[in-house]
Amino acid sequence: MILNQRRYDLVTLGEGLIEFNQTSPSAATYQQGFGGDTSNVAIAAARQGARVGTLTRLGADDFGDMLQQLWEREGIDTRFITLDEAAPTGLYFITHGPEGHRFSYRRSGSAASLMTSEMLAGGLIESAQILHVSGITQAISPSAKSLVRQAVHQAREAGTQVSYDTNYRPRLWPREEAFEALLEMLPMTDLFFPSVDDLSLLTGLKDPFAMLAWSRQHGAQKTILKRGPEGVLVDHCGGIEVISGHPVHPVDASGAGDCFVGCLLARLSLGDDLLDAARYANAAAALSTQGFGAVGPIPHGAEVIDFLKRASHVHHD
């Protein structure tokens, strides 16, 4: 099957969350937004013009309705979402202080944590070019972890590429368990999106180039190492490309890594090669740090292209 004949460019599997973001360090007011790493990835990809579907489980409550409406507004196919009458949609709060932003989650027993393999019966994964999953989905419950494994095997059998972001959260699961899950995932992953911080915590390595070598030794085909404001390193079949960060004035970087992944996957599905897609996504992620919340500041394609043009003029002047 020719990949671009598939119905979806990208399918994400994970949790959607409602976000409450403190408006300033001492404020008692919170701005309501949306989050969940795979949801952010789906929205970022859709805003670049990719055809996106999502697999998740939501509470049959007002917050679940809000997430569904958000995804529908963004043009994401929500027909394969499961609703749970008994379990709630998860929430999280972002507070801001001198040491940066802190997250407090209310997701224990959420509908997403009760996801099961019955969700995979609709054929969504087989009709996608790329399946994107994350370490957060593996960490939220044993059933969700098992679901990720089954989804990835289904993707492999269908010739759907697998994209994986470690998104390691020490508060969600023990390092040893996260490390084992990573080792299991890497040989099945076509596109691996760790951050320097994640791999430092999981492997003990400090040097970014050593992290790339480690990932390759453990089965990763292509590793795109996120380095925050410093940009990214792309290891493509052993050839390493350094892509520098863009100088911006960030106000909130909470969803920048997800924005990067979604934009890169979208550009790949639209025909870019990996390096061009990574350069584009690097610019989009920088732009996304200039507003509050995970979703609101994710740029659309025209904004990213305009930003890249301006950046290239600065380099040439």
C-alpha positions as YAML, in Angstrom:
chain: A
units: angstrom
residues:
- id: 1
  name: MET
  ca: [0.00, 0.00, 0.00]
- id: 2
  name: ILE
  ca: [1.30, 3.47, -0.88]
- id: 3
  name: LEU
  ca: [1.39, 5.38, 2.38]
- id: 4
  name: ASN
  ca: [-0.27, 8.55, 1.10]
- id: 5
  name: GLN
  ca: [-3.34, 6.54, 0.04]
- id: 6
  name: ARG
  ca: [-4.13, 6.05, 3.72]
- id: 7
  name: ARG
  ca: [-7.05, 7.90, 5.14]
- id: 8
  name: TYR
  ca: [-5.16, 9.57, 8.01]
- id: 9
  name: ASP
  ca: [-1.69, 11.08, 8.11]
- id: 10
  name: LEU
  ca: [-1.53, 10.69, 11.88]
- id: 11
  name: VAL
  ca: [-3.43, 8.90, 14.63]
- id: 12
  name: THR
  ca: [-2.64, 9.69, 18.27]
- id: 13
  name: LEU
  ca: [-3.35, 7.39, 21.21]
- id: 14
  name: GLY
  ca: [-3.42, 8.87, 24.71]
- id: 15
  name: GLU
  ca: [-5.28, 11.11, 27.12]
- id: 16
  name: GLY
  ca: [-6.90, 14.48, 26.73]
- id: 17
  name: LEU
  ca: [-6.92, 16.69, 29.82]
- id: 18
  name: ILE
  ca: [-8.50, 19.94, 30.91]
- id: 19
  name: GLU
  ca: [-5.89, 22.53, 31.91]
- id: 20
  name: PHE
  ca: [-6.16, 25.27, 34.52]
- id: 21
  name: ASN
  ca: [-3.19, 27.63, 34.15]
- id: 22
  name: GLN
  ca: [-2.46, 30.17, 36.89]
- id: 23
  name: THR
  ca: [-2.54, 33.62, 35.31]
- id: 24
  name: SER
  ca: [0.43, 34.94, 37.35]
- id: 25
  name: PRO
  ca: [2.66, 33.62, 40.15]
- id: 26
  name: SER
  ca: [0.56, 35.06, 43.01]
- id: 27
  name: ALA
  ca: [-2.88, 35.02, 41.34]
- id: 28
  name: ALA
  ca: [-5.85, 33.04, 42.60]
- id: 29
  name: THR
  ca: [-7.28, 32.97, 39.06]
- id: 30
  name: TYR
  ca: [-6.68, 30.21, 36.52]
- id: 31
  name: GLN
  ca: [-7.23, 30.31, 32.78]
- id: 32
  name: GLN
  ca: [-9.02, 27.22, 31.48]
- id: 33
  name: GLY
  ca: [-7.32, 25.50, 28.56]
- id: 34
  name: PHE
  ca: [-6.60, 22.03, 27.29]
- id: 35
  name: GLY
  ca: [-3.71, 19.61, 27.49]
- id: 36
  name: GLY
  ca: [-2.62, 16.02, 27.38]
- id: 37
  name: ASP
  ca: [0.55, 15.37, 25.39]
- id: 38
  name: THR
  ca: [-0.95, 13.29, 22.58]
- id: 39
  name: SER
  ca: [-3.88, 15.71, 22.28]
- id: 40
  name: ASN
  ca: [-1.41, 18.59, 21.88]
- id: 41
  name: VAL
  ca: [0.43, 16.59, 19.20]
- id: 42
  name: ALA
  ca: [-2.82, 15.94, 17.32]
- id: 43
  name: ILE
  ca: [-3.80, 19.62, 17.37]
- id: 44
  name: ALA
  ca: [-0.34, 20.78, 16.28]
- id: 45
  name: ALA
  ca: [-0.42, 18.34, 13.34]
- id: 46
  name: ALA
  ca: [-3.96, 19.35, 12.34]
- id: 47
  name: ARG
  ca: [-3.00, 23.05, 12.37]
- id: 48
  name: GLN
  ca: [-0.27, 22.29, 9.81]
- id: 49
  name: GLY
  ca: [-2.81, 20.66, 7.49]
- id: 50
  name: ALA
  ca: [-2.40, 16.96, 8.39]
- id: 51
  name: ARG
  ca: [-5.38, 14.59, 8.46]
- id: 52
  name: VAL
  ca: [-5.60, 13.49, 12.08]
- id: 53
  name: GLY
  ca: [-7.65, 11.00, 14.10]
- id: 54
  name: THR
  ca: [-7.46, 10.35, 17.81]
- id: 55
  name: LEU
  ca: [-8.05, 7.35, 20.09]
- id: 56
  name: THR
  ca: [-8.88, 8.06, 23.71]
- id: 57
  name: ARG
  ca: [-11.45, 7.58, 26.45]
- id: 58
  name: LEU
  ca: [-13.24, 10.56, 27.98]
- id: 59
  name: GLY
  ca: [-15.64, 10.97, 30.87]
- id: 60
  name: ALA
  ca: [-19.25, 11.48, 29.79]
- id: 61
  name: ASP
  ca: [-19.12, 14.90, 31.49]
- id: 62
  name: ASP
  ca: [-18.89, 18.59, 30.61]
- id: 63
  name: PHE
  ca: [-15.08, 18.48, 30.43]
- id: 64
  name: GLY
  ca: [-15.20, 15.48, 28.09]
- id: 65
  name: ASP
  ca: [-17.67, 17.37, 25.88]
- id: 66
  name: MET
  ca: [-15.33, 20.38, 25.83]
- id: 67
  name: LEU
  ca: [-12.40, 18.24, 24.67]
- id: 68
  name: GLN
  ca: [-14.47, 16.60, 21.94]
- id: 69
  name: GLN
  ca: [-15.67, 19.99, 20.73]
- id: 70
  name: LEU
  ca: [-12.08, 21.30, 20.74]
- id: 71
  name: TRP
  ca: [-10.87, 18.41, 18.58]
- id: 72
  name: GLU
  ca: [-13.81, 18.77, 16.20]
- id: 73
  name: ARG
  ca: [-13.07, 22.50, 15.81]
- id: 74
  name: GLU
  ca: [-9.48, 21.58, 14.97]
- id: 75
  name: GLY
  ca: [-10.66, 19.13, 12.30]
- id: 76
  name: ILE
  ca: [-9.59, 15.99, 14.20]
- id: 77
  name: ASP
  ca: [-11.69, 12.85, 13.68]
- id: 78
  name: THR
  ca: [-13.33, 11.97, 17.02]
- id: 79
  name: ARG
  ca: [-15.58, 9.11, 15.85]
- id: 80
  name: PHE
  ca: [-13.39, 6.46, 17.50]
- id: 81
  name: ILE
  ca: [-13.43, 8.01, 20.99]
- id: 82
  name: THR
  ca: [-14.91, 5.96, 23.84]
- id: 83
  name: LEU
  ca: [-17.08, 7.65, 26.49]
- id: 84
  name: ASP
  ca: [-17.15, 6.44, 30.10]
- id: 85
  name: GLU
  ca: [-20.33, 7.02, 32.11]
- id: 86
  name: ALA
  ca: [-18.66, 6.34, 35.47]
- id: 87
  name: ALA
  ca: [-15.11, 7.78, 35.32]
- id: 88
  name: PRO
  ca: [-14.27, 11.49, 34.98]
- id: 89
  name: THR
  ca: [-12.20, 13.37, 32.41]
- id: 90
  name: GLY
  ca: [-8.75, 14.18, 33.89]
- id: 91
  name: LEU
  ca: [-7.61, 17.67, 34.93]
- id: 92
  name: TYR
  ca: [-4.36, 19.41, 35.74]
- id: 93
  name: PHE
  ca: [-3.29, 22.73, 37.19]
- id: 94
  name: ILE
  ca: [-0.19, 24.78, 36.27]
- id: 95
  name: THR
  ca: [1.23, 27.08, 38.93]
- id: 96
  name: HIS
  ca: [4.06, 29.53, 38.22]
- id: 97
  name: GLY
  ca: [6.88, 30.37, 40.61]
- id: 98
  name: PRO
  ca: [10.55, 31.43, 40.65]
- id: 99
  name: GLU
  ca: [11.67, 27.92, 39.65]
- id: 100
  name: GLY
  ca: [9.35, 27.82, 36.61]
- id: 101
  name: HIS
  ca: [6.01, 26.12, 36.13]
- id: 102
  name: ARG
  ca: [4.72, 23.21, 38.20]
- id: 103
  name: PHE
  ca: [2.04, 20.73, 37.29]
- id: 104
  name: SER
  ca: [-0.55, 19.22, 39.67]
- id: 105
  name: TYR
  ca: [-2.60, 16.43, 38.11]
- id: 106
  name: ARG
  ca: [-6.06, 15.09, 39.01]
- id: 107
  name: ARG
  ca: [-6.08, 12.06, 36.74]
- id: 108
  name: SER
  ca: [-6.13, 9.04, 39.07]
- id: 109
  name: GLY
  ca: [-9.11, 6.87, 38.08]
- id: 110
  name: SER
  ca: [-9.81, 9.06, 35.03]
- id: 111
  name: ALA
  ca: [-11.60, 7.70, 31.98]
- id: 112
  name: ALA
  ca: [-8.32, 7.77, 30.01]
- id: 113
  name: SER
  ca: [-6.58, 5.65, 32.66]
- id: 114
  name: LEU
  ca: [-9.25, 2.99, 32.02]
- id: 115
  name: MET
  ca: [-8.51, 2.70, 28.28]
- id: 116
  name: THR
  ca: [-8.52, -0.90, 27.01]
- id: 117
  name: SER
  ca: [-7.71, -2.79, 23.83]
- id: 118
  name: GLU
  ca: [-11.37, -2.78, 22.71]
- id: 119
  name: MET
  ca: [-10.62, 0.75, 21.43]
- id: 120
  name: LEU
  ca: [-8.39, -0.72, 18.70]
- id: 121
  name: ALA
  ca: [-11.15, -2.63, 16.92]
- id: 122
  name: GLY
  ca: [-12.25, 0.24, 14.65]
- id: 123
  name: GLY
  ca: [-9.37, -0.03, 12.16]
- id: 124
  name: LEU
  ca: [-8.14, 3.52, 12.78]
- id: 125
  name: ILE
  ca: [-4.48, 2.55, 13.24]
- id: 126
  name: GLU
  ca: [-4.38, 0.49, 10.03]
- id: 127
  name: SER
  ca: [-5.68, 3.46, 8.04]
- id: 128
  name: ALA
  ca: [-2.96, 5.86, 9.26]
- id: 129
  name: GLN
  ca: [0.51, 6.66, 7.95]
- id: 130
  name: ILE
  ca: [1.80, 7.26, 11.48]
- id: 131
  name: LEU
  ca: [0.71, 6.21, 15.00]
- id: 132
  name: HIS
  ca: [1.95, 8.45, 17.82]
- id: 133
  name: VAL
  ca: [2.17, 7.19, 21.42]
- id: 134
  name: SER
  ca: [3.92, 8.37, 24.56]
- id: 135
  name: GLY
  ca: [5.43, 7.32, 27.85]
- id: 136
  name: ILE
  ca: [2.72, 9.24, 29.71]
- id: 137
  name: THR
  ca: [0.05, 6.96, 28.24]
- id: 138
  name: GLN
  ca: [2.10, 3.93, 29.30]
- id: 139
  name: ALA
  ca: [2.46, 5.37, 32.81]
- id: 140
  name: ILE
  ca: [-1.12, 6.29, 33.70]
- id: 141
  name: SER
  ca: [-2.29, 2.69, 34.30]
- id: 142
  name: PRO
  ca: [-1.41, -0.95, 33.59]
- id: 143
  name: SER
  ca: [-4.31, -1.23, 31.11]
- id: 144
  name: ALA
  ca: [-3.14, 1.88, 29.23]
- id: 145
  name: LYS
  ca: [0.41, 0.50, 29.14]
- id: 146
  name: SER
  ca: [-0.86, -2.79, 27.70]
- id: 147
  name: LEU
  ca: [-2.97, -0.83, 25.20]
- id: 148
  name: VAL
  ca: [0.11, 1.04, 23.90]
- id: 149
  name: ARG
  ca: [1.92, -2.25, 23.38]
- id: 150
  name: GLN
  ca: [-1.02, -3.72, 21.45]
- id: 151
  name: ALA
  ca: [-1.48, -0.57, 19.37]
- id: 152
  name: VAL
  ca: [2.20, -0.56, 18.40]
- id: 153
  name: HIS
  ca: [2.08, -4.23, 17.38]
- id: 154
  name: GLN
  ca: [-1.04, -3.49, 15.33]
- id: 155
  name: ALA
  ca: [0.75, -0.59, 13.64]
- id: 156
  name: ARG
  ca: [3.81, -2.74, 12.85]
- id: 157
  name: GLU
  ca: [1.62, -5.39, 11.23]
- id: 158
  name: ALA
  ca: [-0.25, -2.79, 9.17]
- id: 159
  name: GLY
  ca: [2.89, -0.99, 7.95]
- id: 160
  name: THR
  ca: [1.93, 2.11, 9.94]
- id: 161
  name: GLN
  ca: [4.99, 4.00, 11.22]
- id: 162
  name: VAL
  ca: [5.36, 4.32, 14.99]
- id: 163
  name: SER
  ca: [6.29, 7.61, 16.65]
- id: 164
  name: TYR
  ca: [7.19, 7.57, 20.35]
- id: 165
  name: ASP
  ca: [7.87, 10.37, 22.83]
- id: 166
  name: THR
  ca: [9.34, 9.34, 26.20]
- id: 167
  name: ASN
  ca: [7.67, 12.25, 28.03]
- id: 168
  name: TYR
  ca: [9.03, 10.74, 31.23]
- id: 169
  name: ARG
  ca: [7.21, 11.88, 34.39]
- id: 170
  name: PRO
  ca: [8.94, 10.57, 37.55]
- id: 171
  name: ARG
  ca: [5.80, 11.18, 39.63]
- id: 172
  name: LEU
  ca: [3.76, 8.83, 37.42]
- id: 173
  name: TRP
  ca: [5.91, 5.71, 37.60]
- id: 174
  name: PRO
  ca: [9.26, 4.39, 38.90]
- id: 175
  name: ARG
  ca: [12.36, 5.03, 36.79]
- id: 176
  name: GLU
  ca: [13.05, 1.28, 36.46]
- id: 177
  name: GLU
  ca: [9.61, 0.63, 35.01]
- id: 178
  name: ALA
  ca: [9.85, 3.57, 32.62]
- id: 179
  name: PHE
  ca: [13.31, 2.41, 31.51]
- id: 180
  name: GLU
  ca: [12.06, -1.13, 30.83]
- id: 181
  name: ALA
  ca: [9.13, 0.24, 28.84]
- id: 182
  name: LEU
  ca: [11.53, 2.40, 26.82]
- id: 183
  name: LEU
  ca: [13.81, -0.57, 26.02]
- id: 184
  name: GLU
  ca: [10.79, -2.54, 24.85]
- id: 185
  name: MET
  ca: [9.52, 0.32, 22.66]
- id: 186
  name: LEU
  ca: [12.73, 1.38, 20.91]
- id: 187
  name: PRO
  ca: [13.09, -1.55, 18.45]
- id: 188
  name: MET
  ca: [9.46, -1.01, 17.37]
- id: 189
  name: THR
  ca: [9.82, 2.77, 16.95]
- id: 190
  name: ASP
  ca: [10.41, 4.45, 13.58]
- id: 191
  name: LEU
  ca: [10.62, 7.98, 15.00]
- id: 192
  name: PHE
  ca: [11.89, 8.45, 18.57]
- id: 193
  name: PHE
  ca: [11.33, 11.84, 20.27]
- id: 194
  name: PRO
  ca: [13.12, 11.96, 23.64]
- id: 195
  name: SER
  ca: [14.16, 15.13, 25.44]
- id: 196
  name: VAL
  ca: [17.64, 15.60, 26.85]
- id: 197
  name: ASP
  ca: [16.12, 15.81, 30.34]
- id: 198
  name: ASP
  ca: [14.21, 12.53, 29.90]
- id: 199
  name: LEU
  ca: [17.20, 10.55, 28.69]
- id: 200
  name: SER
  ca: [19.45, 12.07, 31.34]
- id: 201
  name: LEU
  ca: [17.04, 10.85, 34.05]
- id: 202
  name: LEU
  ca: [16.40, 7.46, 32.45]
- id: 203
  name: THR
  ca: [19.90, 6.49, 31.27]
- id: 204
  name: GLY
  ca: [22.20, 8.61, 33.44]
- id: 205
  name: LEU
  ca: [23.92, 9.96, 30.32]
- id: 206
  name: LYS
  ca: [24.73, 13.68, 30.16]
- id: 207
  name: ASP
  ca: [26.15, 14.14, 26.67]
- id: 208
  name: PRO
  ca: [23.50, 14.58, 23.94]
- id: 209
  name: PHE
  ca: [25.61, 12.76, 21.34]
- id: 210
  name: ALA
  ca: [26.06, 9.81, 23.73]
- id: 211
  name: MET
  ca: [22.26, 9.78, 24.10]
- id: 212
  name: LEU
  ca: [21.86, 9.48, 20.34]
- id: 213
  name: ALA
  ca: [24.37, 6.62, 20.20]
- id: 214
  name: TRP
  ca: [22.58, 4.88, 23.10]
- id: 215
  name: SER
  ca: [19.21, 5.21, 21.35]
- id: 216
  name: ARG
  ca: [20.63, 3.76, 18.11]
- id: 217
  name: GLN
  ca: [22.26, 0.84, 19.98]
- id: 218
  name: HIS
  ca: [18.89, 0.02, 21.57]
- id: 219
  name: GLY
  ca: [16.99, -0.10, 18.30]
- id: 220
  name: ALA
  ca: [15.76, 3.41, 17.50]
- id: 221
  name: GLN
  ca: [15.67, 3.97, 13.73]
- id: 222
  name: LYS
  ca: [15.60, 7.77, 13.76]
- id: 223
  name: THR
  ca: [16.05, 9.83, 16.91]
- id: 224
  name: ILE
  ca: [15.05, 13.47, 17.18]
- id: 225
  name: LEU
  ca: [16.49, 14.72, 20.48]
- id: 226
  name: LYS
  ca: [14.69, 17.76, 21.92]
- id: 227
  name: ARG
  ca: [16.97, 20.24, 23.69]
- id: 228
  name: GLY
  ca: [14.50, 23.00, 24.61]
- id: 229
  name: PRO
  ca: [15.77, 26.49, 23.71]
- id: 230
  name: GLU
  ca: [18.98, 24.97, 22.27]
- id: 231
  name: GLY
  ca: [17.06, 23.31, 19.43]
- id: 232
  name: VAL
  ca: [17.26, 19.67, 18.35]
- id: 233
  name: LEU
  ca: [19.68, 16.98, 17.24]
- id: 234
  name: VAL
  ca: [18.52, 14.64, 14.47]
- id: 235
  name: ASP
  ca: [20.13, 11.21, 14.13]
- id: 236
  name: HIS
  ca: [19.10, 9.84, 10.77]
- id: 237
  name: CYS
  ca: [20.72, 6.45, 10.09]
- id: 238
  name: GLY
  ca: [23.85, 7.49, 11.98]
- id: 239
  name: GLY
  ca: [24.24, 10.91, 10.33]
- id: 240
  name: ILE
  ca: [23.72, 13.65, 12.92]
- id: 241
  name: GLU
  ca: [22.35, 17.10, 12.15]
- id: 242
  name: VAL
  ca: [22.43, 19.96, 14.67]
- id: 243
  name: ILE
  ca: [19.46, 22.34, 14.41]
- id: 244
  name: SER
  ca: [19.86, 25.41, 16.62]
- id: 245
  name: GLY
  ca: [17.05, 26.98, 18.62]
- id: 246
  name: HIS
  ca: [15.42, 30.29, 17.62]
- id: 247
  name: PRO
  ca: [15.89, 33.29, 19.92]
- id: 248
  name: VAL
  ca: [12.41, 34.17, 21.24]
- id: 249
  name: HIS
  ca: [11.02, 35.59, 24.49]
- id: 250
  name: PRO
  ca: [9.23, 32.59, 26.02]
- id: 251
  name: VAL
  ca: [6.39, 33.08, 28.50]
- id: 252
  name: ASP
  ca: [5.22, 29.45, 28.82]
- id: 253
  name: ALA
  ca: [7.01, 26.43, 27.32]
- id: 254
  name: SER
  ca: [4.57, 23.85, 28.72]
- id: 255
  name: GLY
  ca: [3.46, 22.33, 25.39]
- id: 256
  name: ALA
  ca: [6.45, 23.19, 23.19]
- id: 257
  name: GLY
  ca: [7.77, 19.63, 22.91]
- id: 258
  name: ASP
  ca: [4.36, 18.32, 21.86]
- id: 259
  name: CYS
  ca: [3.98, 21.15, 19.36]
- id: 260
  name: PHE
  ca: [7.37, 20.17, 17.92]
- id: 261
  name: VAL
  ca: [6.40, 16.51, 17.53]
- id: 262
  name: GLY
  ca: [3.01, 17.25, 15.96]
- id: 263
  name: CYS
  ca: [4.44, 19.74, 13.48]
- id: 264
  name: LEU
  ca: [7.29, 17.42, 12.49]
- id: 265
  name: LEU
  ca: [4.95, 14.47, 11.92]
- id: 266
  name: ALA
  ca: [2.59, 16.67, 9.89]
- id: 267
  name: ARG
  ca: [5.39, 17.95, 7.67]
- id: 268
  name: LEU
  ca: [6.69, 14.41, 7.11]
- id: 269
  name: SER
  ca: [3.22, 13.28, 6.04]
- id: 270
  name: LEU
  ca: [2.98, 16.30, 3.71]
- id: 271
  name: GLY
  ca: [6.18, 15.23, 1.95]
- id: 272
  name: ASP
  ca: [9.08, 16.96, 3.73]
- id: 273
  name: ASP
  ca: [12.23, 14.96, 4.44]
- id: 274
  name: LEU
  ca: [13.14, 14.47, 8.09]
- id: 275
  name: LEU
  ca: [15.58, 17.38, 8.34]
- id: 276
  name: ASP
  ca: [13.25, 19.90, 6.67]
- id: 277
  name: ALA
  ca: [10.41, 18.68, 8.88]
- id: 278
  name: ALA
  ca: [12.61, 19.08, 11.98]
- id: 279
  name: ARG
  ca: [13.65, 22.63, 10.99]
- id: 280
  name: TYR
  ca: [10.01, 23.59, 10.47]
- id: 281
  name: ALA
  ca: [8.93, 22.01, 13.77]
- id: 282
  name: ASN
  ca: [11.81, 23.67, 15.62]
- id: 283
  name: ALA
  ca: [10.51, 27.08, 14.48]
- id: 284
  name: ALA
  ca: [6.91, 26.17, 15.36]
- id: 285
  name: ALA
  ca: [7.92, 25.07, 18.88]
- id: 286
  name: ALA
  ca: [9.77, 28.36, 19.45]
- id: 287
  name: LEU
  ca: [6.66, 30.29, 18.38]
- id: 288
  name: SER
  ca: [4.46, 28.21, 20.69]
- id: 289
  name: THR
  ca: [6.38, 29.34, 23.81]
- id: 290
  name: GLN
  ca: [5.22, 32.94, 23.33]
- id: 291
  name: GLY
  ca: [1.71, 32.42, 24.70]
- id: 292
  name: PHE
  ca: [0.12, 30.78, 27.76]
- id: 293
  name: GLY
  ca: [-1.25, 27.26, 27.81]
- id: 294
  name: ALA
  ca: [-0.48, 24.14, 25.83]
- id: 295
  name: VAL
  ca: [-2.94, 24.62, 22.95]
- id: 296
  name: GLY
  ca: [-3.73, 28.29, 22.37]
- id: 297
  name: PRO
  ca: [-0.23, 29.31, 21.18]
- id: 298
  name: ILE
  ca: [0.32, 26.35, 18.79]
- id: 299
  name: PRO
  ca: [0.86, 28.15, 15.46]
- id: 300
  name: HIS
  ca: [-0.84, 27.48, 12.15]
- id: 301
  name: GLY
  ca: [1.20, 26.72, 9.04]
- id: 302
  name: ALA
  ca: [1.20, 30.26, 7.60]
- id: 303
  name: GLU
  ca: [2.63, 31.70, 10.84]
- id: 304
  name: VAL
  ca: [5.47, 29.15, 10.89]
- id: 305
  name: ILE
  ca: [6.39, 29.77, 7.25]
- id: 306
  name: ASP
  ca: [6.35, 33.54, 7.84]
- id: 307
  name: PHE
  ca: [8.57, 33.11, 10.95]
- id: 308
  name: LEU
  ca: [11.05, 30.93, 9.01]
- id: 309
  name: LYS
  ca: [11.23, 33.53, 6.20]
- id: 310
  name: ARG
  ca: [11.95, 36.30, 8.70]
- id: 311
  name: ALA
  ca: [14.56, 34.13, 10.45]
- id: 312
  name: SER
  ca: [16.35, 33.40, 7.16]
- id: 313
  name: HIS
  ca: [16.47, 37.14, 6.33]
- id: 314
  name: VAL
  ca: [18.09, 37.81, 9.72]
- id: 315
  name: HIS
  ca: [20.72, 35.11, 8.99]
- id: 316
  name: HIS
  ca: [21.44, 36.51, 5.53]
- id: 317
  name: ASP
  ca: [21.64, 40.19, 6.51]
...
